[in-house]
């Protein structure tokens, strides 16, 4: 195994060099495609007996209307569920649902070239949700509802090359819809983007 160590060091050094030598140029009329996965942390909780899951996939396409301003959007699919247990460990309520809809976003980058680019973002989402819930008596309810979300946050794009970047962003988001009232929370998005179109060297 010792013979593999030099190759390991060469690979690691090359990867680090590529990342730090990558220099993106954000330019008007360029396109992006990508995807992101939000990880949600709700401010509102109802006790220690709650267990929940929330998986969302959101492929996107974007367009630079100026060198540092990107607008875009894409379809969104979400799978969510919750389990409520009492102090004895018995499930008193559970809910599972699936949502499909559309997400729109806008990003404003603080600079147009570099390896790590910070940005501000705003977004809006519409979802059509279908699901079912079961209460402590075993009574099952099927439902459909409209959900809306709006948020704003900050993010960072790490460029692996002039055409590929990883990104992460924190968003403060409000949620409301049919019979839901209003809740809010923070979600962390992580994702990947490809930057398309001709780069104009200046």
N, C-alpha and C positions, 0 to 999 in steps of 0.2 A: 504493500500500500504506500510505502514511503516514496516510491518512484512517481506516484501520481501527484504529489504535492506541488512540484514545479508547475505542472499543467493547471492545477487549481489556482495557484497564484497568478499565472498568466491570464487565465479566464477572468478572475475577479478584477485584476488591474485593468484589463481591456474594457470590461463593463463599466467600471467607474470612470475611465477616461472618456468613453462614449457619452455617458450621461453628462459629465461636466463640460464636455466640448460641444454638446448640442446647443444650438442657438436658434430659437424660433423667431420668425418674423410674422407678426399678425398684420395682415394687409387687407384693405378693402377688396371686396368681390371674391375672397376665398371662401370655400365651403368646409364644413366639418361633418363627420359622422361619428357616432360613439354610442356608449351605453353607460348607465349608472345603476347602482343598487343602493337605495336609501336604507339606513339603519335608524329606526325610530326610538326616541326616548320621550315618553309622555310626561308632562308635568303633573297631570291629573291622575291620581291613584285612588283606589278604593279599599286598600287594606293589604295585609301581607299574604292573603290567600289567593292572590291573582297570579295566574300563569298565562302568558300570551305569546303569540308568534306573529310576525309581520314580514312577509317577503314581497318585494316589489321589483319589477324589471321595467326599465324605461329606455328603449333605444331612441336615439335622437339624431336630428339633422339640423345644422345651423348655417348661418350666412353672416359674413362681416359687412355691415352697412357702412362702416368706416374702419380705419386701421385698428382701433381698440374696442369697437362696439359690435358684439355678436348677438343676433336674435335667432331663435329656433324653437323646436318643439318635437313632439313625437308621441306615439301611442304609449299607454301605460297599463300594465296588468299587475294586480295586487292580490295576494292570498293572505287572509288574516283570521285569527281566531283567539278566543279567550276562554279560560276555565276559572271558575270561582269555587273555592273550597272553604268549608267552615273549620272551626277549631278542632274538630274530630277527624278532619281529613276527607269528609264526604263532599262530593261535587254537588253544589247547589244550583249551578247555572253554567251552561256552555254555549258558545256561539262560534260559528264558522261562516265565512263569506268570501266571495270572489268579486273583484271589481275590475272593470275595463273602462278606459277613458282616454283623455288627451291632456298632455302637459305642455305648456308654453313657458319659455324662459328668455331672459335677456341677461347678458354679462357685459360689464364694463371693466376692461383691464387697465391697470394703472400705468403700464408701459407696453410698447409694441414689440420689443425684442428682448431676448434673454433666455436663460435656462429655467429659472423659476419665476413665474409671473402671477402676482396676486390680482384678485378681481373682486368686484361687487356683483351680486346677482339678485334678481327678483324672479318670481315664478308664480304661475296660476295653474290650477288643475281642476278638471271636471271628471267625476267618476260615476258610473252607473253600477250599483252594488246589488248583488243577489246573495241571499244567505238564509240560514235557519238557526234557531235557538231552541234550547231545551231547558225548562225550569226544574225546580226541585221535585215537582210532582210528575215529571216526565211529559209534560205538555209541550208539544212541538209547534213552533211558529215559523212559517216561511215568510220572507219579506223581500221587497225591492225598494230601493231608495236612491235618490240623487245626492251626491256628496260634492262639496266644493272645498278647495284649499287655496290659500294664498300665503306667500312667504317672501322673506328677504334674508340675505346672508352674505358671507364672505368665503372666498376659496383660494386655493393655490393650484396652479398647473405646473407639473414637473415634466419638462420635455426630454424624452429619450433620444429624439432626433428632431429635425426641423419639421417633420410631418407626423410625429406621434407623441402623445403626452398622457401621463397619468394625472388625475386630479382628485382633490378632496375638498368638500365644502360643508360648512355648518349653516343651517337655515333655521330661522325661527318661523314657525308655520301655524296658522290658524285653520281650524277645521269646523265646518258647519254643513247642515243638510236637513233632509226631511225628518223631523222629529228628533234630531240629534242635539239640538242646542248648539252651544259653541264651546270648543276646547282648544287648547294650544299646546305646543311642544317644540322640542328641538330635534331635528334629524341630521344625521351625518351621512353625506353622500360620498361614495367613492366610485371612480369610473375611469374610462379610457376613451380617448378621442384621436381620430385621424384628421389631419389638415390637408385638404385637397386644393387643387388649383395651382397655377403658376406663381412662383415666388419672384417678385420683381426686385432684383438686387439694386440697392441704392448706394 
